[in-house]
Amino acid sequence: MVAIPINPMTKTDCTPRRAYQPDSVGIVRRQYVHFDRPLALRSGEMLERFTLAYETYGRLNADRSNAILICHALSGDSHVAGYYTDDPEEKPGWWDDAVGPGKMFDTNRFFVICANVIGGCQGSTGPSSLAPDGKPYGLRFPFVTVQDMVAAQRHLLDFLGIEKLFAVGGGSMGGMQALQWAVDYPERVGSVLFIASTPRSSTQNIAFNEIGRQAIYADPNWNGGDYYHGPRPEKGLAVARMVGHITYMSETSLEQKFGRRTQSGNGLVYGFDTDFAVESYLQHQGQKFVERFDANSYLYITKALDYYDVADGYGSIHAAVARTQCPFLVVSISSDWLYTKEQALELVNALQDAGKAVEHVHIEATFGHDSFLVEVETMTHIVGGFLDRLWEKQKTL
């Protein structure tokens, strides 16, 4: 295996410099590790070699006991915090409010790791990567599961010399990965942060993902997944993102943010141009997404979400969680209709039945599924407090 660091981009002296806040991790870099070994996949297929893109924040302590792995959701990547440049126009990582000195994941105390999942398109091996024949995999890429994503991350931890994580956590698909870590590799997990997630994808979850996939298939530029040397299926991917984005919000948040306000502010246009502000917002979200994401990766990752059931391979959810050896924090959100309180309670009840340590916190919030990203103060109190208690307890052992 070979680690290949990428140096952060630099700006000339005439470029305005960013004034970093004291709690920012500042300039960071994406790193890569290439594994010249096969990764056996749940489907029975094999990925002969693979690369993982990852970022780290903070310092690993002497006994390597302070590592936290943050797992990202469908549209995320390894860039969870900080900036790649000092360009004041650059946006920070996707959970920048949560990672840094004194934040929820306190980098004064913890060594934080985040890796782009297998099947992704931000540095880790996925369908847009070059296959051994030098051409993009496209639909030749093997199907991957959440279990496979976790297995690949295990190789990264081995490379970093970390035998056991202090915690592993994430929201949405990140919560699925965290749970799977504790089930598949119980001896390597000190605690789990299961946030706005589910132990198995529901029929409704699968249905929404299928609409997004069908939008991509219907784009004439998709070309059966072979579009890497021509126009990309941007319209189909944009529609897929628009559908998905609605599920991340709530009716209340949409009403509060947009209501029936018109885009022009001058009343209805009585045509098929954009009438309402919410239409313009969704179109903007779709356009931003196609600038950074690969359509085939969207297909593969949503399939991985659909396939997810923690009971897979163990017979039942009770048998699966009986393998775990660590305390859990399970967080659900009142306005989250993508991954509901009832789905979270399915995991909580199974853990309690198995005699496992679990705390369940149900948050009253109006932002829908994305509340775990938006409700920074509340999440810091809940998640940061949980980590603080475990850290203090570890120090006394």
N, C-alpha and C positions, 0 to 999 in steps of 0.2 A: 504494500500500500504506500502511496505517496501523498503527502500533504502539499498543496500548492496555494500559498497565501496570495491574495490579490492586494496590492497596495492601494490605499484610498486615492482618489483623484485629487489633484491639487488645482488651485486657481492662481492666476497671476496677481501681483500685488495691487493692481488697479481695481480688482473685484471687491465689492463691499464684503466685509467679514461679519460672520454671525457672532452675536454676543450670546454665549451659552449660559443657560441658567445653572445655578450651583448643583441642581439635582439632575442635570443631563449627563448621559454617558459620553456626549460629545461625538467626535469623529470615530467611526468604527470601520471595520473592513469585513468583507465576506471572504471566507476561507473555503478551501476544497480539499477533500481527501478522496483519493481514488483507491478502490479495493479490487485488486486483481484476483478475485476469488468468486466463485458462484454464490448466488443468493437463491436458495430454494424457495419457491413461492407456494402459497396455499392452493393455487389452481393446479399444481403439479408441474408447472413450467419452471424454467430456470433462467435467471438473469446471469449470464456468464461473468460479467464484471459490472461494477457500478460506481458512480461518484455521488458523494453527498456534499452539498453546500451548507455551510453552517457559520454561525457567529457566536462569539462569547463575550461576556461582560463581567467585570469584576475579576477577582483573583482566586485561584484554587488554593485552599489552605494546605498546610504541610501534610496532614493525614488524609487529604482528599475527601473530606466528609461534608463539604458545604456546597455541593453541586446541585443545581436545580435545572431540570430540563423542561422548557416550555415548548409545547406542541401546538402547531398552528392549525387554523381551520381551512376550509376549502380554498378560499382565495388568498390565503396568507403565504408567507415564505419565511426564510431565516432572518429577515431584517426586522426584528421585533422592536428595536430601540436605536436611538442615535441617528447620526447622519453620515453619509459617505463623503460629503464635501462641506466646505464652509460657505457655500452659496446660500444666501438668506432666502432664496426662493424654494429651496429643497424642502420637501416634507419629511418628517421624521419617520421612524419605524412604526409598524402598525399598532403596537401597544406601548408606545413611548412613555405614556403617563404612568405605566405600571413598573417600569424597569429603570433603576438608577439609584443613586445614593439617597437613602432615606425613603424610597418609594416602596410600593407593595412588595416587589422583589428587590430587596435592598442590596445593591452591589457593594456596599461597604462591608457586608456580611457574607453574601452568597456569590458563588460563581455560576452565572446564568448561561445556559446553552440553548440555542434554538437552531434546528436544522430544517431545511426544505425537504419535504417528503419525497420518497421514491414515486415516480409518476408525475412529479411537478414540472415546472418550467422555469424555475429561477435558480438554476445551477445544478440541481440534482438530476440524475438520469431519469428521463421520461420520454414520451413519444417524439418530442422534437429533437432529442439527442441523436448523435450519429451512432448507428449500429456498426458492428464489426466490418461491414462492407463499405463503410464510409458514407452511407446515405442515411437520412433521418429515418428512425424507426417507423413513424406513422402508426398505422394500425397493426404493424408487425410487433409492436411492443406488447409484452405479455400483460395479462390482467393482474392488477395488484389489489391487495386488501389492506385494511387497517393493520391487521396482524403482520403483514409484510413490511409496512412502514416502520413498525416497531422493531422488527427483526433487523432492518437496516440500521436503525438508530443504535441498536445494541453494538453493532460493529464500530460505530463512531465512539461510543463510550469506551470500548476496548482500546481503540486507538489513542484516546485521551488519557488512558490509565485510570479510569474511574470505575471502581468495582461496585459502588452502591451510591445511588442518588439520595440526597436528603429529601427531595421531593420531585415529583413529576406532575405536570398539570397543564391545563389549557381549557379553552372554551369551545363548544360545538364539536367539530371533528377532533379538536385537540383534547377534549375530555375523553373521547373514545380511545384515543391513543394512550392517554394516561391510565385509564382503566385496564387496557390490554397489557400494558407494561406490568401492572401489579398481578395480573393473572398468569401471564406467560413467563415472567421472570421475577417471581415474588421475592427472592433473596436479594435482588438488586434495587429494591424500591423502599425508601424510608417513609413516604407518605404520598397520598394522591389528592390532587385538587381537581375535582370533577365539576366543571362549571358549565351551566346552560347546555347540557348534553343529554345523551340517552344511551342506555345499554344495548339498544337494538333499534334499527331504523323502522319506523312505522310505515304502514301502507300509504299514508298521506305524504310522508317524507319521500318515499319512492316515486309517488305520482308527480310531485313538483319537479323532482330531478329529471324525470322522463320528459316532461314538457320542454325543459331546457335542452336536453339532448336532441329532441325532435327539431327544435329550432335550428340547431347546428346542422343536422342532417339535411334540412330543407334548403340551406344556403347553397346555391350552385357552385360556389367557390370551394366548398368543402372537399369535393372530388374524392370521396371515399377515404378521406384522411390524408391524401397525397397532394398537399398544397404548398409545400415548403419552398418551392421554386417558382411560385406564381402568386396571384392574389389570394389573400387569406379570407376565410369565411367570417368576416367581421360583423356583418349584419346578423347572422345567426347567433354568434357568440354574444353580441350586444343584447339581443332579445333574451337569451338564456340568463344573462346577468340581471336584466330588468325583472324577470320573474323571480329569480332567487332573492333579489334585494327586497322585494315586497315582503317575503317571508321573514326577513330579518327585522322588520319594523312592526309596529302595531297600528291598529285603526286609530287609536288615540293619538299616537305620535304623528301619524300622517295628517290627521285632522288639525292638530295643533300647529304643525309646521306649514301646511299648505291650505287646508280647508278647501273651499271652492274658488280660491283666488285665481284670476285669469293671468296668463303670462304677460299679456300686453298692458294690463291694468285698465283697458278701455272697453271691457265687456266682451261678449262672445263674438267670434268671427264667423260662425255658421259655415264651417268648412272643415277639411281634413288636415289643415295646418294645426299647430299646437295651440289649443285653447287654454288649457289649465296649467298652472305652475307645476303641479305634480307630474304632468306629462313631460315637461321640460327637464325636471329633476331626474326622472328615470332615464331619459335619453342621454343625459350627461353622465349618469352612472355607467350606462352601457358603453359609451364612447371611451371613458377613462379605463374601463376594464380591458377592452381589446388592445389598448396600447401596451399592456404589461402581461397579458395572459395568453396562453396557447389553447386553441379550441379543443385539440385532442386531449390535452391534459384535463380540461374540464370534463370531457367524456369519461376518462379513466377514473378521475377522483370521485365524480358523482356515483359511478358504479361501485367504487370501494365503499362509499357511504351506504349505498343500497344494500350491499352484501353484509354490512356490519350487524353482528349479533354476538354478544360476548359469550353466549352459550355454545357457539359453533366450535365443535371439537371436544366439548366437555359434557355434552348431553343436556345440561340445564344451566340456568343462570345461577342456581344455588351451588351446583357442583363447581362452576367456574370461580365464583367469589370465595368459595371455601379454600381455594389455593392461596389467597392473598394473606400477607403477613404484616400489614401496616395500617395505620389509621387513615381514614378518609374524611375529606371535607366535600360535601355535596351541596352545590348552590343551584337553586332554581329561581326563576323570575316570573312574577305574576302575569306579565303581559306577553310572555314568550309562548306563542302558539306553534312554533316550529318544534321545539323540544320542551314539552310541558312538565309541570310539576308532577303529574301522574307518572310520566316516564322516569323522572328522577326518583320518585318514591319506589318504583319497581326495584331499583338498585339498592336504595336505602333499606327496604324491607328484607331483601335477600341478604344483605350484609348483617343486619341485625339477627336474622334467623340463624346465620352461621356463627354468631357470637363475635363478630368483628367490631372494632371501634369505628364509629361513624358519627359525624356531626352533620346535620342537615339544616341549612339556612335558606328560607324562602324570602326573597326580596320583593317588596312592593315597589315596582318601577313601571314607568309608562313607555319606555323606549323599545319594548319588544325584545327579541332575541339579542339585539346589539347592546342591551343595557349593561352587559358585563364589560363592554368596552367604554361605555359612556358614563356610567355611575362610578366615577373614579374614587371619590371619597368613601362611598359605601363599600366598594370592593376592597379598598385598602384596609378599611377597618376589619372586614370579615376575613379576607385571605391573609393579609399581613399579620393580623392578630393570631390566626391559626399557626402561621409559620413561626411567629415570635414565641408562642407557648411551647412548640415542639423544640425550638432551638434552646430555650432556657432549660427544658427538661433534659435534652441531650447533654448539656454542660454539666448537669448534676450526676450523670451516670458514671 
